[in-house]
Amino acid sequence: MANKKPITVGWFEIPTADMERAIRFYETVFDCKLDRNAMGNFDMAWFAWDEEMKGAGGSLVHHETYTPSQDGTLVYFSSEDTDTELNRVEEAGGKILQKKTEITPDIGYMALF
């Protein structure tokens, strides 16, 4: 019988080909500061997180073996108001792929950019 223990995300990494551009983009969209770190041959920029809060921490990452792709896993960031971040996407050089869409009244909204 399969283990009934919940499976949660412990960490995520978003591959990037241009770390400077990616840092500017995410810092603009989320109005935050990423913490850039070198870990061996990996150039990383960590998103701030609080282990007491719901959700997982993660990082932008640049490495010769990582390739950014629109065909990979989607990462969903939590937000108080999706419109706030969506209003910054194009200014930051991004493109909105799916406008703000209600998931359910009790869950809230999502968008893709």
NUTOR-979273 format. One line per field, with one value per residue: residue number from 1; residue in three letters; chain; x, y, z of N, C-alpha, C in turn. Coordinates in nm, 2 decimals. Last residue first. Example, Ala and Ser with C-alpha at 12.3 -4.5 7.8 and 13.67 -1.06 7.14 Angstrom:
BEGIN
num <- c(2|1);
residu <- c(ser|ala);
chaine <- c(A|A);
n_x <- c(1.28|1.32);
n_y <- c(-0.22|-0.57);
n_z <- c(0.71|0.78);
ca_x <- c(1.37|1.23);
ca_y <- c(-0.11|-0.45);
ca_z <- c(0.71|0.78);
c_x <- c(1.29|1.32);
c_y <- c(0.00|-0.33);
c_z <- c(0.79|0.78);
END
This chain:
BEGIN
num <- c(113|112|111|110|109|108|107|106|105|104|103|102|101|100|99|98|97|96|95|94|93|92|91|90|89|88|87|86|85|84|83|82|81|80|79|78|77|76|75|74|73|72|71|70|69|68|67|66|65|64|63|62|61|60|59|58|57|56|55|54|53|52|51|50|49|48|47|46|45|44|43|42|41|40|39|38|37|36|35|34|33|32|31|30|29|28|27|26|25|24|23|22|21|20|19|18|17|16|15|14|13|12|11|10|9|8|7|6|5|4|3|2|1);
residu <- c(phe|leu|ala|met|tyr|gly|ile|asp|pro|thr|ile|glu|thr|lys|lys|gln|leu|ile|lys|gly|gly|ala|glu|glu|val|arg|asn|leu|glu|thr|asp|thr|asp|glu|ser|ser|phe|tyr|val|leu|thr|gly|asp|gln|ser|pro|thr|tyr|thr|glu|his|his|val|leu|ser|gly|gly|ala|gly|lys|met|glu|glu|asp|trp|ala|phe|trp|ala|met|asp|phe|asn|gly|met|ala|asn|arg|asp|leu|lys|cys|asp|phe|val|thr|glu|tyr|phe|arg|ile|ala|arg|glu|met|asp|ala|thr|pro|ile|glu|phe|trp|gly|val|thr|ile|pro|lys|lys|asn|ala|met);
chaine <- c(A|A|A|A|A|A|A|A|A|A|A|A|A|A|A|A|A|A|A|A|A|A|A|A|A|A|A|A|A|A|A|A|A|A|A|A|A|A|A|A|A|A|A|A|A|A|A|A|A|A|A|A|A|A|A|A|A|A|A|A|A|A|A|A|A|A|A|A|A|A|A|A|A|A|A|A|A|A|A|A|A|A|A|A|A|A|A|A|A|A|A|A|A|A|A|A|A|A|A|A|A|A|A|A|A|A|A|A|A|A|A|A|A);
n_x <- c(0.27|-0.06|-0.26|-0.53|-0.72|-0.90|-1.03|-1.30|-1.38|-1.12|-0.97|-1.00|-0.73|-0.55|-0.43|-0.15|0.09|0.24|0.59|0.85|0.97|0.86|0.63|0.49|0.45|0.31|0.05|0.08|0.11|-0.15|-0.33|-0.32|-0.27|-0.10|0.03|0.26|0.36|0.41|0.58|0.56|0.82|0.87|0.85|1.00|1.32|1.67|1.88|2.18|2.45|2.57|2.34|2.16|1.85|1.64|1.48|1.29|1.07|0.72|0.43|0.34|0.60|0.83|1.04|1.01|1.22|1.34|1.50|1.84|2.02|2.33|2.53|2.74|2.98|2.95|2.73|2.69|2.39|2.18|1.86|1.63|1.38|1.07|0.85|0.79|0.88|1.15|1.27|1.23|1.40|1.65|1.71|1.71|1.93|2.14|2.13|2.03|1.91|1.78|1.55|1.44|1.37|1.24|1.16|0.97|0.63|0.51|0.29|0.16|0.14|0.06|0.23|0.05|0.08);
n_y <- c(3.40|3.32|3.32|3.27|3.31|3.10|2.91|2.98|3.01|2.88|3.03|3.30|3.45|3.70|3.56|3.40|3.54|3.84|3.88|4.10|4.34|4.48|4.57|4.33|4.29|4.46|4.37|4.12|4.20|4.30|4.09|3.91|3.98|3.82|3.52|3.25|3.12|2.82|2.69|2.41|2.23|2.29|2.43|2.65|2.64|2.67|2.42|2.33|2.30|2.54|2.74|2.94|2.98|3.12|2.93|2.89|2.74|2.68|2.71|2.89|2.99|2.92|2.98|3.22|3.35|3.52|3.34|3.35|3.28|3.12|2.95|2.67|2.56|2.64|2.87|3.20|3.40|3.67|3.71|3.95|4.15|4.27|4.29|4.11|4.24|4.30|4.06|3.93|4.10|4.10|3.82|3.78|3.94|3.81|3.55|3.40|3.15|2.97|2.76|2.77|2.54|2.48|2.27|2.11|2.03|1.73|1.48|1.32|0.96|0.72|0.50|0.22|-0.12);
n_z <- c(-1.67|-1.59|-1.29|-1.06|-0.75|-0.52|-0.35|-0.33|-0.60|-0.82|-1.01|-1.24|-1.39|-1.56|-1.88|-1.99|-2.05|-2.06|-2.06|-1.95|-1.88|-1.68|-1.79|-1.79|-1.51|-1.34|-1.33|-1.20|-0.93|-0.89|-0.95|-0.74|-0.42|-0.26|-0.39|-0.47|-0.78|-0.94|-1.21|-1.42|-1.58|-1.94|-2.17|-2.19|-2.03|-1.97|-1.87|-1.71|-1.73|-1.66|-1.47|-1.27|-1.11|-0.86|-0.60|-0.30|-0.05|-0.03|0.19|0.48|0.72|0.85|0.68|0.44|0.18|-0.11|-0.37|-0.47|-0.74|-0.83|-1.02|-0.97|-0.91|-0.58|-0.56|-0.51|-0.48|-0.42|-0.32|-0.44|-0.32|-0.48|-0.66|-0.85|-1.08|-1.01|-0.95|-1.19|-1.37|-1.25|-1.27|-1.55|-1.62|-1.48|-1.60|-1.86|-1.85|-1.58|-1.40|-1.09|-0.84|-0.51|-0.23|-0.14|-0.18|-0.03|0.03|0.33|0.36|0.28|0.07|-0.07|0.00);
ca_x <- c(0.35|0.07|-0.23|-0.40|-0.69|-0.86|-0.88|-1.22|-1.39|-1.25|-0.96|-1.04|-0.84|-0.60|-0.47|-0.29|0.04|0.13|0.47|0.79|1.02|0.99|0.74|0.54|0.52|0.45|0.07|0.05|0.23|-0.03|-0.32|-0.25|-0.35|-0.22|0.02|0.14|0.39|0.30|0.60|0.52|0.73|0.90|0.79|0.86|1.22|1.53|1.83|2.04|2.36|2.58|2.45|2.23|1.97|1.68|1.59|1.34|1.17|0.85|0.50|0.31|0.49|0.71|1.00|1.00|1.11|1.33|1.38|1.74|1.96|2.19|2.50|2.60|2.96|3.03|2.74|2.76|2.50|2.26|1.99|1.68|1.52|1.15|0.89|0.75|0.75|1.05|1.27|1.16|1.26|1.58|1.70|1.61|1.80|2.11|2.10|2.08|2.03|1.79|1.67|1.40|1.48|1.23|1.25|1.06|0.75|0.51|0.41|0.15|0.20|-0.04|0.24|0.12|0.00);
ca_y <- c(3.50|3.27|3.38|3.24|3.33|3.24|2.91|2.95|3.12|2.86|2.88|3.24|3.36|3.66|3.67|3.38|3.43|3.77|3.87|3.97|4.27|4.41|4.67|4.38|4.19|4.48|4.51|4.13|4.15|4.38|4.21|3.88|4.03|3.88|3.66|3.30|3.20|2.91|2.73|2.55|2.24|2.22|2.29|2.67|2.59|2.72|2.49|2.37|2.18|2.49|2.64|2.94|2.91|3.13|3.01|2.85|2.84|2.64|2.73|2.79|3.02|2.91|2.84|3.20|3.27|3.52|3.41|3.29|3.40|3.12|3.08|2.72|2.61|2.57|2.74|3.10|3.32|3.60|3.70|3.82|4.15|4.20|4.40|4.08|4.18|4.40|4.16|3.88|4.06|4.22|3.89|3.71|3.98|3.95|3.57|3.53|3.16|3.09|2.78|2.82|2.61|2.48|2.37|2.15|2.09|1.88|1.51|1.42|1.09|0.82|0.58|0.35|0.00);
ca_z <- c(-1.74|-1.64|-1.42|-1.12|-0.89|-0.57|-0.38|-0.21|-0.51|-0.75|-1.00|-1.11|-1.41|-1.43|-1.79|-1.95|-2.14|-1.99|-2.14|-1.97|-2.00|-1.64|-1.76|-1.92|-1.59|-1.35|-1.37|-1.35|-1.01|-0.85|-1.04|-0.86|-0.53|-0.20|-0.39|-0.39|-0.67|-0.90|-1.07|-1.39|-1.47|-1.81|-2.17|-2.16|-2.13|-1.96|-1.99|-1.70|-1.76|-1.80|-1.48|-1.39|-1.11|-1.00|-0.65|-0.43|-0.10|-0.04|0.07|0.39|0.63|0.93|0.70|0.59|0.23|0.04|-0.32|-0.39|-0.68|-0.78|-0.99|-0.98|-1.05|-0.68|-0.50|-0.59|-0.42|-0.52|-0.26|-0.44|-0.34|-0.38|-0.57|-0.71|-1.08|-1.05|-0.85|-1.08|-1.40|-1.27|-1.14|-1.47|-1.67|-1.46|-1.46|-1.83|-1.94|-1.65|-1.49|-1.22|-0.91|-0.66|-0.30|-0.04|-0.25|-0.04|-0.04|0.22|0.41|0.29|0.19|-0.09|0.00);
c_x <- c(0.49|0.14|-0.09|-0.39|-0.56|-0.83|-0.83|-1.07|-1.31|-1.26|-1.09|-1.03|-0.87|-0.73|-0.53|-0.33|-0.10|0.08|0.36|0.66|0.96|1.04|0.87|0.65|0.57|0.52|0.22|0.08|0.20|0.09|-0.20|-0.24|-0.28|-0.32|-0.10|0.15|0.26|0.35|0.49|0.54|0.69|0.79|0.81|0.78|1.08|1.44|1.69|1.99|2.21|2.49|2.45|2.34|2.03|1.82|1.59|1.44|1.22|0.94|0.65|0.39|0.46|0.58|0.87|0.96|1.12|1.21|1.38|1.62|1.83|2.15|2.36|2.59|2.82|3.02|2.82|2.77|2.56|2.37|2.08|1.82|1.56|1.30|0.97|0.79|0.70|0.91|1.17|1.16|1.18|1.43|1.62|1.60|1.69|1.97|2.07|2.04|2.10|1.92|1.67|1.53|1.42|1.34|1.22|1.15|0.84|0.64|0.40|0.29|0.20|0.01|0.14|0.12|0.09);
c_y <- c(3.45|3.38|3.32|3.31|3.28|3.23|3.04|2.94|3.10|2.98|2.84|3.09|3.30|3.57|3.61|3.49|3.39|3.66|3.79|3.99|4.14|4.33|4.60|4.49|4.25|4.39|4.54|4.26|4.15|4.33|4.29|4.00|4.01|3.93|3.71|3.46|3.24|2.98|2.84|2.57|2.39|2.25|2.22|2.54|2.62|2.67|2.54|2.45|2.21|2.37|2.58|2.84|2.92|3.05|3.02|2.95|2.79|2.75|2.68|2.82|2.90|2.93|2.82|3.06|3.26|3.43|3.41|3.39|3.35|3.25|3.09|2.86|2.67|2.64|2.65|2.98|3.23|3.53|3.61|3.82|4.00|4.21|4.34|4.18|4.16|4.35|4.27|3.98|4.03|4.20|4.01|3.78|3.91|3.99|3.71|3.57|3.30|3.10|2.91|2.84|2.65|2.57|2.37|2.26|2.14|1.92|1.66|1.45|1.19|0.96|0.70|0.42|0.12);
c_z <- c(-1.76|-1.71|-1.46|-1.25|-0.93|-0.71|-0.42|-0.23|-0.38|-0.65|-0.94|-1.12|-1.27|-1.45|-1.66|-1.85|-2.11|-2.09|-2.06|-2.05|-2.03|-1.77|-1.73|-1.90|-1.72|-1.45|-1.39|-1.40|-1.16|-0.93|-1.01|-0.95|-0.66|-0.31|-0.32|-0.39|-0.60|-0.77|-1.04|-1.24|-1.45|-1.71|-2.03|-2.15|-2.09|-2.07|-1.96|-1.82|-1.75|-1.83|-1.62|-1.38|-1.26|-1.00|-0.81|-0.48|-0.23|-0.09|0.08|0.26|0.54|0.84|0.78|0.61|0.38|0.08|-0.17|-0.36|-0.60|-0.73|-0.95|-0.94|-1.07|-0.81|-0.59|-0.50|-0.52|-0.45|-0.35|-0.39|-0.34|-0.41|-0.45|-0.61|-0.93|-1.03|-0.88|-0.96|-1.27|-1.29|-1.15|-1.33|-1.58|-1.50|-1.43|-1.69|-1.91|-1.73|-1.56|-1.30|-1.05|-0.72|-0.45|-0.10|-0.14|-0.12|-0.07|0.16|0.29|0.33|0.18|0.05|0.00);
END
